[in-house]
Amino acid sequence: MPELPEVETVKRGLEAALTQAVISDVTLKRSNLRTPFPLDFAKKLSGRKITAIKRRAKYLLFYFDNDLVLIAHLGMTGRFSVHKSDNNELSTHDHVIFDFAGGRQLIYNDPRRFGLMELCSRHELEQHKLFAHLAPEPLEEKFTPAYLQKSLSKRESPIKPTIMDQKIVVGVGNIYANEALFMAGISPLKPANAISKKIPELISCIHNVLNDAIKAGGSTLKDFAHVSGESGYFQHSFHVYGKGGKACSKCESAIISIRQAGRATFYCPKCQK
């Protein structure tokens, strides 16, 4: 599933291509993705101008020139791509086509259909069911050592699944939790309330790994691609993720692979304590 750097990469591509663009028509090739499309979805968006495109956690937010916001999630295999409208043949899994004045199309493709699209008014956005429970963003000022210390103080669960908890911090997905913990020298097995002295370093490593991944255009392991169709490159910088049994880049010990909370975990038993 695309994580924060991948969604941020998509957001930036869409922002550059479509800000101030006016939707002339919307075509739905089916009635639903993960959930049904909102009532009168195409009608409500036709004729509207995109004034801004933002990201919250792993959600894309399209702001329009009225009170409306389109909330989109890519699920596991969703992808947005921008095309010239007269130079595009639709494929089987192209489920939503946004036509724009001036001759461009935004196409949403999703083979597994785990993505979603919902509409919301701006003033209701923060309290929307998808966002009301979400914690601070990892790259924003609210994600401080004091905040994380308080959030982890009573958590005895292992640190890796804990920092993936959207009620603690949003967007630190599996790949980047593995990499940040390696960079910070923290074992993914360590209880969350036992890393107090390492919290500032962990936050710094989360910042570094996410920012480096965004600069690299995210990680392409299977399905992810930019709006332009290009792949991300951060997978070439992985230290531990997907490297079970291989030599640690720091000490040459064998990287261990286990499962935590149903997700793959990779770590160096010597470098991470």
NORQUI-V500677 format. One record per pair of residues at least 12 apart in sequence whose C-alpha atoms are under 8 Angstrom apart, sorted by the first residue. I is the first residue (numbers start at 1). J is the second residue. D is the distance in whole Angstrom. If there is no record, write none. Layout:
i: {I,I}
j: {J,J}
d: {D,D}
This chain:
i: {1,1,1,2,2,2,2,2,3,3,3,3,4,4,4,4,4,4,5,5,5,5,5,5,5,6,6,6,6,6,6,7,7,7,7,8,8,9,9,9,9,10,10,10,11,11,11,11,13,13,13,14,14,15,15,15,17,18,19,19,19,19,20,20,20,20,21,21,21,21,21,22,22,22,22,22,22,23,23,23,23,23,23,23,23,23,23,24,24,24,24,24,24,24,25,25,25,25,25,25,25,26,26,26,26,26,26,26,26,27,27,27,27,28,28,28,28,29,29,29,30,33,33,33,33,33,34,34,34,34,35,35,37,37,37,38,38,38,41,48,48,48,49,49,50,50,50,50,51,51,51,52,56,57,57,57,58,58,59,59,59,59,60,60,67,67,67,68,68,68,68,69,69,69,69,70,70,70,70,71,71,71,71,71,72,72,72,72,73,73,73,74,74,74,74,75,75,75,75,76,76,76,77,77,77,77,77,77,77,77,77,78,78,78,78,78,78,78,78,79,79,79,79,79,79,79,80,80,80,80,80,80,81,81,81,81,81,81,81,82,82,82,82,82,82,83,83,83,83,84,84,84,85,85,85,85,86,93,93,93,94,94,94,94,95,95,95,95,96,96,133,133,134,134,134,134,134,135,135,135,135,135,136,136,136,137,137,137,138,138,138,138,138,138,139,143,144,145,145,145,148,148,149,149,151,152,152,153,153,154,155,155,155,156,156,156,157,157,158,158,158,158,158,159,159,159,159,159,159,160,160,160,160,160,161,161,162,163,164,172,174,174,174,175,176,176,176,177,178,178,178,178,178,179,179,179,179,179,180,180,180,180,181,181,181,182,182,182,182,182,182,183,184,184,184,184,184,185,185,185,186,186,186,186,187,187,187,187,187,188,188,188,190,212,213,216,216,216,217,217,217,217,218,218,218,218,219,219,219,219,219,220,220,220,220,221,240,240,240,240,241,241,241,242,243,243,243,244,244,244,245,248,250,251,251,253,253,253,254,255,255,255,256,256}
j: {75,76,77,58,74,75,76,224,58,171,172,173,57,58,171,172,173,210,210,211,213,214,217,218,219,214,217,218,219,224,232,55,58,59,60,55,214,214,217,218,226,80,226,227,53,54,55,60,226,227,228,53,227,52,53,54,82,50,50,51,52,53,49,50,51,52,49,50,51,100,101,47,48,49,50,100,101,45,46,47,48,49,50,98,99,100,101,46,47,48,98,99,100,101,42,45,46,47,98,99,100,42,43,45,46,96,97,98,99,42,96,97,98,42,95,96,97,94,95,96,95,113,114,115,116,117,113,114,115,116,116,117,116,117,118,117,118,119,119,64,65,66,64,65,62,63,64,65,63,64,65,64,137,137,170,171,73,171,71,72,73,74,72,73,121,122,123,119,120,121,122,119,120,121,122,117,118,119,120,116,117,118,119,120,115,116,117,118,115,116,117,110,114,115,116,113,114,115,116,112,114,115,109,110,111,112,113,114,115,223,224,108,109,110,111,112,113,114,115,108,109,110,224,225,226,227,106,107,108,109,226,227,106,107,108,226,227,228,229,104,105,106,107,227,228,104,105,106,107,103,104,105,99,103,104,105,103,109,110,111,107,108,109,110,107,108,109,110,108,109,166,167,166,167,168,169,170,166,167,168,169,170,168,169,170,169,170,171,169,170,171,172,206,207,207,169,203,199,200,203,168,199,196,199,168,192,193,192,193,193,191,192,193,191,192,193,191,192,188,189,190,191,192,187,188,189,190,191,192,177,178,181,188,189,260,261,192,177,177,206,263,264,265,241,206,209,210,206,240,241,265,266,267,209,238,239,240,241,202,205,206,209,202,205,272,239,240,267,268,271,272,205,198,201,202,205,272,271,272,273,198,271,272,273,267,268,269,272,273,265,267,272,273,234,234,232,233,234,231,232,233,234,232,233,234,235,231,232,233,234,235,232,233,234,235,235,255,266,267,268,265,266,267,266,255,257,266,256,257,266,257,268,271,270,271,268,269,270,268,267,268,269,268,269}
d: {6,4,7,8,7,7,7,7,6,6,7,6,7,6,5,7,7,8,6,8,6,5,7,5,8,7,7,5,7,8,8,8,6,7,7,7,7,6,6,7,7,8,6,6,7,6,7,7,7,6,8,7,7,7,5,8,8,7,5,6,6,7,6,5,5,8,6,6,8,7,7,6,6,4,6,6,6,7,5,5,6,6,8,7,6,4,6,5,5,8,8,6,5,6,7,8,5,7,6,5,7,5,8,7,6,7,6,5,6,7,6,5,7,8,6,5,7,7,5,6,6,5,6,6,6,8,6,5,6,6,6,8,8,6,7,8,6,7,8,6,6,8,5,5,7,6,5,6,6,5,6,7,8,7,5,5,7,6,7,6,5,8,5,6,5,6,8,7,6,5,6,6,5,6,6,7,6,5,7,8,5,5,6,7,7,6,5,7,5,5,7,8,7,5,7,7,5,4,7,7,6,7,8,5,6,6,7,7,8,6,7,7,6,4,7,8,7,7,6,6,5,6,7,7,8,7,7,6,5,7,8,6,6,5,7,8,4,6,7,7,6,5,6,6,7,6,5,6,8,6,4,6,7,5,5,5,7,5,6,5,6,6,4,7,8,6,6,7,5,7,8,6,6,5,8,8,7,6,5,5,5,6,7,5,6,6,5,7,6,7,7,7,7,7,6,8,8,6,5,7,8,7,6,7,7,6,5,8,5,6,7,6,5,5,6,6,5,6,6,5,5,4,5,8,6,6,6,6,4,6,7,8,5,7,7,7,7,7,7,8,7,8,8,6,7,7,7,8,7,6,6,6,7,7,7,7,6,7,7,5,5,6,7,8,8,8,7,7,7,7,6,6,8,6,5,6,8,6,4,6,8,8,5,5,7,8,7,5,5,8,7,8,8,8,5,6,5,5,8,5,6,7,5,6,6,8,8,5,6,5,5,5,7,8,7,7,7,6,6,8,7,6,8,7,6,8,7,5,5,6,7,6,8,8,7,7,8,7,7,6,5,7,6,7}
